[in-house]
Amino acid sequence: MKNLLFAFLITFFLLPNLQAKDGYQLWLSYEKIEESKLREEVNQLFSGIYFFAKNPTYDIIKEEFTRSAEGFLDQKANFLSTRDGDFKLLVGTRSELSQYLGLSQQAEIKNLGEEGYWRGPLEINGKKIYIITGNSPIGVLYGSFDFLKSIQIGEFDSNAENSDQPKVQLRMLNHWDNLDRTVERGYAGFSIWDWHKLPGYIDPRYIDYVRANASLGINAVSLTNVNANAWILREDFIEKVKVLADLFRPYGIKVYLTARFSAPIEMGNLDTADPLDSDVQGFWKERVQMIYQHIPDFGGFLVKANSEGQPGPHEYGRNHAEGANMLAEALAPFGGNVIWRAFVYSNEIDEDRHKQANLEFEPLNGKFLENVIIQVKNGAIDFQPREPFHPLFGAVDETNLGMEFQITQEYLGQATQLVYLGPMWEEILNTKTYRPSPSSTVASIIDGSDSGQELTLMAGVSNIGTDRNWTGHLFGQANWYAFGKMAWNPYQDAESIASEWIKLTFGHEKTLLSSIQNIMMKSHEAAVNYMTPLGLHHLMGRSHHYGPGPWVEGGRADWTSLYYHKADNQGIGFDRTSSGSNALGQYAPEIVKEWSDPNQIPEKYLLWFHHIPWDFQMKSGKTLWEEMALHYDSGVKTALEMKGNWQKLEGQLDEERFHHVNQLLSVQIEEARWWRNACLLYFQTFSGKPFPDEIEKPQGDLEYYKSLRFPFAPGIKPNW
């Protein structure tokens, strides 16, 4: 009965979407094939499809083939009920297809692992047959999505063999969704999880969401905010979570939840949450057992502890390893994991915030259990427009480390700006750490190839909400897509991913592809330039992080802009060399040697690690002040160029999506000018120097910019 209900749900939810091109279909729109040769090839394959078994994952693949056949060919896919028919496309696992595979082929496919896939032609009884296979139904699902993608982008070759497998074990979306449906740092509407209507009502959006994730190979989802609410661990909420877990399972996706460390007090009527207290340990073991009774493949807990007011083991004189291991011991009998965030800092510690995660976690190297992974942000501060890589990567060698990227654009224009994040992530992943080996990169640590860790993770903070197009800004979809691709393979390049997304979203026309790709690939550097060039960071407005606030002061020092830019009449920048906080000393000696010299460090990190005089001569021959002003102005000019290039596409795109992006590009230009004007007018009060002749002179009054207030800015609860 349960399987019949599931089949009905996916059939109902996967009916062709007849809506306008508003972005809802994401990269799975399956547009009509115009090229005649490809159309004929696909028509042949879809005329005789045979599945070697029946299971919920194969039901999903059938529905995807049904949907794609109607889109590609405007006709039905033909599923054969017996292998004796005239099959053209065979779908099944390696063991199911073993009679058709040679020993060497079987060995090759076996080496692809549980989630890997192989697709290509085979000769069976004198006929060329196309097969999609893997070592598990989920591998077959990934191969099927890759097959459909190759058709969509016009690159399908029925004579070619294609195989792939993920390089990272856990490829996870972290939702920062609250139980009241608000989303912290969310800019695309409310949470898609309707806890009030669950478990009785299943929103069709859940299926479309999980389809999109599975098409990218995302295999884990944390449903709730890291600033956690203990209620999600109540049994009545677990019954709601179970509905989602049951829906996600055939797509290969496990559910994780955020655990509030103080839950034993808030839910268990205990006086303590001390991880070494036997009653506390008993509380968590009972809670975990209850969860697994409802959700046998529950992934585990994501934990934010002792950071920004969240409870943790420090209240009891315990360290992060003792806190994480207590939860890990409760989860271990069921195969669950603890993902413990390294984003920890305190204003009560008299140390550069950049240093604090390393100071806490390096001494604990090797003390975490095997089912614990430390989730480390890409940089040491907080998802800034550009940061050097986090020094924990390479600093510990006996602890599982995972990457945490932010897909939602908290510090990068939120949902009003087109900023493609692929280049930023590629920059971080490709950076050499020089540890544990001279050739090590962040990517080779994350995927375990250099670190040797067996539990690997790449997580992305979700940008998904109830907006019709899912991500607020249409191009926010590209960041969701790019994250999934890089989580699968952190060595993929951002430009190729952008090209693929454009073809799936807008079509294959070469001029269109070139123009949109040009816009995307320039967008991140443009945003860095008009927000925080040359290593400046944390200049945003207080709390809401919307717009510039380089003047922010008062309250916690590490939540102010002055703490980070340290502008004065002499110069600007945070000295993190041995003459300052020595945060630079947390990196490998090769990096320390190069970056300690302001003339050798990449200029994109200059003010991150050095306090530099305004008259310092840059590589261009300009002074630091002139170079900073030129960068700010260059960002604005690129934003103008982006809109100009987009407007040339009018008539080549559907009106709805064209005007959506066109309007937001106008907003982006105004926000870029706002950033440039406010920051340069403010920093000029310290430099005392005129603006270069080459730039558009900042307009407006500094006091006006300082007076702006945004109590209704999205992403936080209003604070009026």
Secondary structure, DSSP 8 states (H G I E B T S, - for coil): -HHHHHHHHHHHHTS---S-SSSTTTT--------HHHHHHHHHHHTSEEESS--HHHHHHHHHHHHHHHHHHSS---B-SSTTS--SEEE--TTTTGGGS-HHHHHHHHTT-TT-EEEEEEEETTEEEEEEEESSHHHHHHHHHHHHHHHHTT---TT--EEE--SSSEEEEE--B-TTS-BTT--SSS-S--TTTTTT---HHHHHHHHHHHHHT--EEE-S-SS--GGGGSHHHHHHHHHHHHHHGGGT-EEEEE--TTHHHHTT--S---TT-HHHHHHHHHHHHHHHHH-TT--EEEE--SSTT---GGGGT--HHHHHHHHHHHHGGGT-EEEEE-----TTS-S-HHHHHHHHHGGGTT-S-TTEEEEEESSSSSS-SS----TTTTT-SSS-EEEEEE-S-TTTTTTTS----HHHHHHHHH-B---SSTT-BHHHHHTSTTT--SS-EEEEE----SSTTSSSSTTHHHHHHHHHHHHH-TT--HHHHHHHHHHHHH---HHHHHHHHHHHHHHHHHHHHHHSGGG----B-TTT--SB-TT--SSSGGGSSHHHH---SSEE----STTTT-GGGGS-HHHHHHHTSTTTS-GGGHHHH--EETT-B-TTSSBHHHHHHHHHHHHHHHHHHHHHHHHTTTTTS-HHHHHHHHHHHHHHHHHHHHHHHHHHHHHHHHH-----TTS----S-HHHHHH---TT-TTS----
